[in-house]
Amino acid sequence: MIERPDMTGLPDLHLDTEHADALSAHLTLRHFRRGAQALGRQAAAHVVCQRVDGRADLDDRRTARLRSLIPFAQPERPFAKLDLVHLAAVLAMTVGEARERVRTIYPRAEVEAITAEQALLRPQWFVTELIPAPEGAEPRWEAGAWKVASIAYRMSLPLGACLRLLRPYRELGLPLPPLDEDALDDLHPQPSDEVLLTRHDTSISWVGPLDLVQGAGQLGWTVAETHRRLSRYTPSD
């Protein structure tokens, strides 16, 4: 049997087919391998914040459709600092502007406080690639080493410089490994690193002995050479 939501205080909507299809499209996550997956309440609240304008005077049909969803997509937990970073990066705004947007759309929601300095941060596109999904538990470096290295590679930066760009977001909850940035200024990620740091197109954070042998074979390196290259990506104590 199913568990029904509490409808106390919620409006009674009458949706036409077009309206229902539009809402379904907004609230469905599509993955090229796992297929379609309905978003949970927390992720749905994030989508609403991304796609609806908080201003009540806008009557655009798309905006109106999403605004009607707000009472039904209430967040299950407070908006964390990392949620604000993600929203700011997606909408090309500052973290402070993202926080105000959330408070406008969800006036009764709890939103973590940020400092005046953090409010001025304007995250770039690459920050979103390192943020766990809103439905996740505590933030962790689940993106894997190649996620960070690939950003450095695409920006033609040494890994140390890339990590320094990300440093302000560590205090906001971005799950980064404890690496010595200065010691990595001479490490320029290469396509060969992707072979060593990914499995089945997924970035990894752990390499076992067989992975080491396999990576060496794929690159035509010795196991010792492969181990030395991977040691550069090992978090410091």
C-alpha positions in Angstrom: 0.0 0.0 0.0 1.1 3.6 -0.3 1.7 6.5 2.2 -0.2 9.6 1.3 1.0 13.2 2.0 -0.7 15.5 4.4 -2.8 17.9 2.3 -3.6 20.3 5.2 -3.3 23.8 4.0 -2.5 22.9 0.4 -4.4 24.3 -2.5 -6.7 22.2 -4.6 -5.3 22.5 -8.2 -7.0 21.4 -11.4 -4.3 20.7 -14.0 -4.8 20.3 -17.7 -2.7 17.8 -19.7 -0.2 20.5 -20.9 0.3 21.8 -17.3 0.8 18.3 -15.9 3.2 17.3 -18.6 5.2 20.5 -18.1 5.5 19.9 -14.3 6.5 16.3 -14.9 9.3 17.4 -17.3 10.6 19.8 -14.7 10.6 17.2 -11.9 12.1 14.3 -13.7 15.8 13.6 -13.7 17.0 11.8 -16.9 20.2 9.8 -16.9 21.6 8.3 -20.1 22.1 5.0 -18.3 19.7 4.8 -15.4 16.7 6.3 -17.3 14.1 8.6 -15.8 13.8 9.2 -12.1 11.3 11.3 -10.2 12.9 14.0 -8.0 12.4 13.8 -4.3 11.1 16.8 -2.3 14.4 18.4 -1.5 15.6 18.2 -5.1 12.2 19.4 -6.4 12.6 22.5 -4.1 16.0 23.1 -5.7 14.4 22.9 -9.2 11.7 25.3 -8.3 14.3 27.8 -7.0 16.3 27.5 -10.2 13.4 27.8 -12.7 10.7 30.0 -11.1 11.0 33.7 -10.7 10.4 34.9 -7.2 8.5 38.0 -8.3 4.8 37.7 -8.0 4.1 40.2 -10.7 5.2 37.9 -13.5 2.4 36.0 -15.1 4.4 34.1 -17.8 2.7 30.7 -18.2 5.9 28.8 -17.5 6.5 30.8 -14.3 2.9 30.5 -13.2 3.0 26.7 -13.6 6.1 26.4 -11.5 4.9 28.9 -8.9 1.7 26.7 -8.4 4.1 23.9 -7.4 5.7 25.8 -4.6 3.2 24.7 -1.8 3.7 21.0 -2.9 7.5 21.2 -3.2 8.4 22.4 0.3 12.0 21.5 1.3 12.5 18.7 3.8 15.6 20.2 5.4 17.3 23.6 5.7 19.0 25.0 2.6 22.7 24.4 3.2 25.5 26.7 2.1 26.4 24.3 -0.6 22.8 24.4 -1.9 23.2 28.2 -2.3 26.5 27.7 -4.1 24.9 25.3 -6.6 22.0 27.6 -7.2 24.3 30.6 -7.7 26.4 28.7 -10.2 23.4 27.5 -12.2 21.8 31.0 -12.3 25.1 33.0 -12.7 24.5 35.1 -9.6 26.3 35.6 -6.3 25.8 33.3 -3.3 24.1 36.2 -1.5 21.7 36.7 -4.3 20.9 33.0 -4.4 20.2 33.1 -0.6 17.7 36.0 -1.1 16.1 34.1 -4.0 15.5 31.1 -1.8 14.1 33.3 1.0 11.7 35.0 -1.5 10.4 31.7 -2.9 10.3 29.8 0.4 9.9 32.5 3.1 9.4 30.0 5.9 12.3 27.7 4.9 15.5 27.6 7.0 18.5 28.8 5.1 22.0 28.6 6.5 23.7 31.9 7.3 26.7 33.1 5.2 29.3 35.8 5.8 29.4 39.0 4.0 32.5 37.8 2.1 30.8 34.6 1.1 27.8 36.5 -0.1 29.9 38.2 -2.8 31.2 34.9 -4.3 30.1 34.3 -7.8 30.7 30.5 -8.5 31.7 29.6 -12.0 30.2 26.7 -14.1 32.8 24.1 -13.0 31.8 24.3 -9.3 28.5 22.5 -10.0 30.4 19.4 -11.3 31.8 18.8 -7.8 28.6 19.2 -5.8 26.7 16.1 -4.7 23.0 15.9 -5.6 20.6 17.6 -3.2 19.1 14.2 -2.2 22.5 13.0 -0.9 23.6 12.7 2.7 26.6 14.6 4.1 28.8 16.1 1.4 31.8 14.0 0.5 34.4 13.9 -2.3 32.2 11.5 -4.3 33.1 13.3 -7.6 36.5 11.5 -7.6 39.9 12.8 -8.4 39.4 13.1 -12.2 36.5 15.5 -11.7 38.8 18.1 -10.2 41.7 17.2 -12.6 39.5 17.4 -15.7 38.5 21.0 -14.7 42.1 21.9 -14.4 42.8 20.3 -17.8 40.0 22.1 -19.6 41.1 25.4 -18.1 44.7 24.7 -19.0 45.7 25.2 -15.3 48.0 23.2 -13.0 46.0 21.3 -10.4 47.3 23.6 -7.6 45.9 26.8 -9.3 42.6 25.1 -9.9 42.3 24.1 -6.2 43.1 27.6 -5.2 40.1 28.8 -7.3 37.9 26.4 -5.4 39.4 27.2 -2.0 36.7 29.8 -1.0 34.0 27.1 -1.5 35.6 24.6 0.8 34.3 26.6 3.8 30.8 26.5 2.2 30.8 22.7 2.1 32.4 21.9 -1.3 33.7 18.3 -0.8 37.4 18.7 -1.7 40.3 16.5 -0.7 43.0 17.8 1.7 45.7 18.4 -1.0 48.7 20.6 -0.8 47.9 23.2 -3.4 51.4 24.7 -3.6 52.9 21.2 -4.1 50.6 20.7 -7.1 51.6 23.8 -9.1 53.7 21.6 -11.4 51.1 19.0 -11.9 49.3 19.5 -15.2 46.5 17.0 -15.7 46.7 15.0 -18.9 44.3 12.7 -20.8 46.3 9.8 -19.6 45.2 10.7 -16.0 41.6 10.0 -17.1 42.6 6.4 -17.8 44.0 6.0 -14.3 41.3 8.0 -12.4 38.1 6.7 -14.0 36.3 3.3 -14.3 33.5 2.9 -16.8 33.4 6.6 -17.5 33.0 7.3 -13.7 35.6 9.2 -11.7 36.9 7.2 -8.8 38.6 8.1 -5.4 40.2 4.7 -4.7 42.7 2.6 -6.8 43.4 -1.0 -6.0 46.4 -3.2 -7.0 44.5 -4.6 -10.0 43.5 -1.2 -11.1 47.1 -0.2 -11.0 48.2 -3.1 -13.2 45.3 -2.5 -15.6 46.0 1.2 -15.9 49.7 0.5 -16.6 48.8 -1.9 -19.3 46.4 0.5 -21.0 49.0 3.3 -21.1 52.0 1.1 -21.9 53.7 2.2 -18.7 55.4 0.1 -16.0 53.5 -0.4 -12.7 56.1 1.7 -10.9 55.6 4.6 -13.4 51.8 4.4 -12.9 52.1 4.3 -9.2 54.3 7.4 -9.2 51.8 9.3 -11.3 48.9 8.4 -9.1 50.9 9.4 -6.0 50.5 13.0 -7.1 46.8 12.7 -6.6 47.0 11.2 -3.1 45.6 13.5 -0.4 48.1 14.8 2.1 47.9 13.7 5.8 
